[in-house]
Amino acid sequence: MRTASPLAIVGAGPAGLTAAIAARRLGLDVAVFERASSFRRVGGGLLFHSNGQRVLDALGILEDARSRLLLCWEIGVELPNGRRLSTADYRTLDVPYNLAAVFLRADLQEYLLGAARDLGVDVRFGHDCLAVDLLDGGARLRFEGGAEHLAAVVIGADGLGSAVRASLGLASSPRAVGEAYLRGVAPVHLQSDAMREIWGPDGRRFGLAPLPNHQTYFFCSVPIGEWAVIRRERLRDWLDGWRGYGADVRRVLAAVPSWEDVNYDELREIVLDRWHRPPVFLVGDAAHAMTPNLGQGANSALVDALVLVRLLAPLLRDTAVADAHAASATPDLPAEPTTMTDAPAALTRASQRPAGSPAPESRPESTHSARRLPDLAELDAVGREYERVRKPFVTRVQTTSRQIGWLASLRARPARLARDLLVTTLDCVPALRRRALLLGAGYNLADESYFARLAP
């Protein structure tokens, strides 16, 4: 079976769904393909910064999302004895949404999925994309089970192990960082409304953040590759090892309802020279997976999606599926069309749809003549502009986040003392503190024009 759409997105995580919502707001037809058969509720949380909130605001869905967030003004780094090394107080920044919050990943995905479906986005679960073939005038997605999908443009939002990235031949392999973490939620309310991260003398870290409904999100270090054995055979000893990290840490760990539901992750990075090979583009972890030390992974992915779709929209806005049902039922489409318009039930221009208006749920077969789709030069120009806007900032975030992780993991006493002095000193220099806050909040001057509110 073969289907078609002007824009195809691989991956229904936050980045993929954000791209789909933006596409519909801009009047584009889009299909989203997700490997999983459904979303599974997991215990991971996402730190939601100014730039992530601005993306939802641009999509017109931020206000409805606020009930799922608990907003925090500051993020503190402490030692187990309570000594504060630094405080990131976002109230001092003159930027929109100068605050932070934790969004449970499952809540964010469910919310974005609902918003996408409300706009008529076609989200297809159980579609494991194996490869993307570059054609003359488009691309073909191939899925496990033999299904195929033709598209004028493909966005790979399929994460760290991206099949889309592998298909492009972009030289990269996930780089191990040498750290692993647990992420979970405990049904306990702490008195402090601040997010906190505790750096221990043994190189371990423990993070705490408040959630709605008297819950607390936490993350903590765990030895690489050992969590399954720890959970089965020595959980009590492992829990006892956190006693020196304070009463709040002990309360949270004691309240975890099921250690089976806690997420285990080994940190990896992706660094690419290019994020596109027309007509295919990468966003989020597929392009630049990063360590979580600045909490910018998901936020950066959302901004990627918004910026890229806004750049693509002028080229794709009048492109539509001539007859999706006919495309699905037509077994004899050319296997290697020289242009996408050579496939009789594939992609055509629906030139009478007003620019910027949402694409209808379905339409009769177009009577308009098929026109040329964006050529590779046009799409390459989009890719170069996308990378000009996003890549320098993301590279700074990746580098700084990696450096923070290295500092936090120091164990030798002289090195830790020097680190603590450095961090507290930098926190007292206004210019340096402001620069660090802007980076953490995701402020990138090149992004500014892309946050304008999209028409409903």
N, C-alpha and C positions, 0 to 999 in steps of 0.2 A: 504494500500500500504506500502511495506517495501523496503527500500534501504539499501545500505551498503557502508562503506569506511573504510580504515585502521585508519584514524584520523578524528574525528568529533569535530568541534568547535561550541559552543553555544554562540552566541553574535557576531554581526558584528560591534562592536565599534572599537576604535583604537587598543585595545589589541587583540581582536579576529582577525582582519584583519592583524595585524602585525604577529601574529602566523601563519596565513594562508600563507602570503607571504614568511616567513622564511621556512615554510614546503615545499613549491614548489621549492624554491631555493635549498633545500636540497634533492630534488627528491622524495618527498612524495606526495601521493594522499590525498586530504583533501576535506571535505565538511563543509561549514559554514552555520549555521542556525540562522536567525534573526527574532525576534518576529514581528517587525514593517513591514508594507507592503512596505515601502520605507523610505529613510532618509528624515526627515523634517528639513528645514533650521531653525536653532535656533540662538539666539544671544550670546551664551556662548563662552568664549575664554579659551584657554589653554596656560599656561606659558610653553614655550618649552626651557628646559635647555640643558646643555651639554650632559647628558646621553640620553635624548630623541633624540637629533640630531645624536648622535653616532649610535643609533639603525637604523635610516633611512640610515645612511652612510653604515652600515654593510649590509643592504638590497640592496644597490646600487641605492637608490631613493632620496637621500637628495638633490642633485643639482637641480633636477627638481622641488623640493618643495620650493626652496628659493624664487620664485616669489610671494609666498603666505605669506611670512614672512617679518616682519620689525625687523631687529636685533637691540638689545639694549645692551649697555655696562654695565649699572648700574641700580640698583633698590634702591630707596631711601625711607626711612620712615620719615615722617614729621609730625609736628603739624599744626593745621589750620592757625597759624600765620606765617607759612613758616619756622620755625626753623627745621633744619635737625637733626634727632636723630641718624640715621645710614645710611651708603651708602655701598651697596654691589657692588663693582667694580670687575667684573669677569675678566677684563684684567690682574689683578694681579696674576691669577692662571695659572700655567703651565700645563694645561690640554687641550685636543682637544676641539675645539669649545667653547672657553672660552668667551661665550656671551649668552645672553638670547633673546627670542623673544616670541611674542604672535601668536598663530595659532588659528584661529577661529575653533571651534570644527566641524562645518559643513564642512569647507574647508578641514580639516584633514581627516574626514571620507570619503568625496568624492574622495580625492586624493588617499587614501589607497585603496578604493574600485576599482578605476580605475587601480591601480598598480596590485591588486590581480587578476582582470579579465584579464588583459594583460597576466598574467601567466597561465591563464586557471583555476583559482580557481572557484569552484562551490559554489556561494553564493545564498542561497535560502531565500528570504524574505517571510514574512507571515507565518513563522513556529514558533509558540509559544510553547517552550519546557515546558511540564508540570512536567516531572520527568525523572530521569535516573535510570534504573534498572541495578544492577551489576550482570553479568552472569559469568558462569565458562568459562573464556577465553575471556572476552570482556564486552561490555555494550550495553544496548538498550535505545535509546532515544524515548520517547513517546510525541507526539505533540497533541495539540488541534485539533480535527477533526478526530483523529484516526490513523494518519500516524505514522510510526515507522522507526527507522534507527539503524542499527547495526554498531558498531565500535570496533576496537581493543583498542583504546584509545580515551578518551573524555577530551577536555579542556573546562572548564567552564569560559567563559569571559562575563557572563551575568549580571554583575554589582551588585549594592548594594542589590537588592532583588532577588539574584540568586536562581533560581529553582534547578540548579545543586547542589549548596551548600546544600540546604535543603534536597535534595535526599540522600546526603552522611551521614546525621545525625550528622554532625559536630556541636557541641554545640556553637551556637552564635545567637545573635539577634542584629540588628542595634542599636547602642547606640546613643541616642540623645545628641548633643553637646550643645544645647541651643542657637543656633545662626541661623539666616536666612539671605540670601543675594539675591540681584538682580544682574544679569549680562546682559549686552547689548552692542550695538554698536551705536555710534553717528557719523554722517557724518560731522565731524569738525576736523580740524588740529590744534594741539597745538604746540607752539614753542619748547617746551622741547621734546627731543628724549628719555628722561629717563622714566622708569616706576616709578611710585610714589604711595605710600600708605599713606593716611592721617589718623592719629589717633586723634579722637575728645575727648573733655572732658566729653562727655556723653556716652562714650563707643562705639560710632559708628565709622565705618571706610568707607573710600571712596578710591578706587583705580583707577588709570589712566594708560593706556599703548597705545603707538602709533601703528597704523596699516597701511598697504599699502593703497594707493588711498585716502590719506587725511582723514582717519577715525581714531576714537579713541575707544578703548575698555574700558569699565568701569565696576566696581562692587561696590556695596554699601550695607550697613546694612539696614535691614528692620525688623520691629517687627514680631515675629513668628506668622504665621497664620493670619496676618492682611492685606496682600498685596491686595487681591481681593477687600476688602472693601475700602482700601486706594485708589486704582485705580478708583473705581466707584464713591466714595463719597467725598473724601478729598485730591485729588491729588495735588491741588494747595497749600494747607497748608503744605503738606509733602515736596514739592519742596522748599517752602520758608524756611523750617527748615534746609536746607543745605547752606543757604546764608553765614554763617560764615566760610565755608570751603574753600573760595577763589574763585577768578574770573574764573579759569579753570574749577572748578567743576560746577559753574553756567552756563558757556558756554556749557559744555557737556550736562547737564540736559536739557537746553533749546533747544538743537538740536536733541533730541531723536525723531525720526519720528513717532513712534507708541509704546505706552507703552504696547500694547497687545502682542508685539513680544519680550518683555524683559523676561528673564528666572527668575523664583523664585525657590530657593532651600533652604531647611532646612538641615543643616549639620548633618551628622551621621557618625559613625565609625563602622568598623568591625574589631574585633580582634579574631583570631583563633589560637589554639594550633598547628593545622596541616593544610596544604594547599593541601593535597592529600589523596585519598583513592583509591589505584589502582583498576581499570585502569583509574581513573578519577582524574584530576588535576585542580586547581583553579589558576587564574591569575587576577591581577588588583583589582578593587573594590570588586569583588566576594570573594577575599581572604583577602583584607586589606584596605577597604575604609578608607580614611583619610580626615582630614580637609585640606583646600586649602592654608594654611598660608605659606607654603614653595613652593607652586606651583609644587609639586612632584607627585601628584596623577596620571596623565596621563603618565608622564615620567617613573615612576616606573612600571606602567602597561606594557608599551612597552618593558622595559628591562626584566620583568618577562617572557613575551611571547617569546622573543628571546632566553633567557637562557634555558627555558624549552624545546623549540622545538629542540635546538641544543643538549640537553641531550637525548631527545627521538629519534632523527634521527637514530643513529646506530641500534636501536631495530626495527625501522619501515621502514627503507629505502627500503627494498625489498618487502614490503607488498603492495598488490594492490587489487583492486576490480576485480574479475574475469570477470564479465560482468555486468556493472551497469544497463543496460537496462533489462537484464534478472532478476536481483535482484528486480528491480522496479515492474516487472510484475508477480513475483512469489508469489502467495498468501499463499502457503503451506509450507513456511519455518518453521522449528521447533520453537515453542514459547519459549522454554527454552533450547537452544543448550548447550550441556555439554562442547564443545569447539567451538570457532568461525568457525573452519574448518568443523564442522558437518553440517553447513548450506550450502547446495550445491551451491548456487549462491552468497555466501557472500565473505569471505576474504580468499585469498591464497597468496602464495609467487610468485612474478614475478622475479625469480632468475636471469634471463639473463639481466635485465636492469642494466647498469653500475652504480656503486655507485656514488651518487651526481648528476646524470643527471635528468633533469626535467621529471616528469611523463607525458606521452602523454595524449592528450585530451580524446581519447578512444582507446580501443585495443580489438582485438578478444579474445574470451574466452581462458584462459590459458590452455596449454596442460601439464604444469608442475604439479607434485604432490603437494598437499597442505602440508605445514609444520606447525609445532607448532608455534603459536604466542608467543610474550614475556609473560613469566609467571609473577605471582604477585610479586615474589621475585625480579625479574629483574626490574619491574616497581616501586616497593617500593624503591629500591636502587636509581633509578632516582629521585623519590620524595624527598628522604632524602638529596641527593646532591643539588637539586634545592632549598630546604629550607635552607641548609647550606650556599649556596651562597647568597641568597636573604633575608632571614628572619631577621637576625640581623640588617642589614642596614635599611630595611623597618621599623622595630620596632623603631629604632632611629629617623627616619623621622617622623613617627606617633607621637611619644612622644614630640619631639621638636616642631612640628607644633601645637599640642594641647597647649603647654605651651605659644607659641607666641600668640595664640588666646586669652588665658587668660590674658596675659599682656596687649594686645591691648584693651581689653574690660573693663579695670579698670575705675572706675568713681570717687571714693573718691579722693579728692585733695592730701592728704598726700601720698596715694598709687601711684598716677600718678607721683608725683614729685620724689619719690624713684625709680619708674620704669624708668623715663626719665634719671635720673642720672646713673642707672645701664646700660641702653642701650648705652648711649654715652660713658661711661667708657670702656665697653667691645669693642666698636668699635675702641678704641684707642690702644688696646693691639694686636700687630701683630699676635701672635700665636693664640689667640682666634678668631680674625677676619678671619684668614685663615681657621681655622677649620669650622667656620660657613659657609664660602663661599663654601668649598668643599662639605659640606652637602647639601647646597642649589643647587649646580650644579649637585648633584647626583653622586658624585665620590665615588665609592665603589671598593676597590682593588680587591675583589673577583670576580667582574664582568669583569675585564679587558680582559681575554682571550676570552670572548664571543663576543667581538666587532670586531673581525677579519672579513674582507669583505667576504661575501658569493659569490660563483661563480655565474656568471650571467646565 
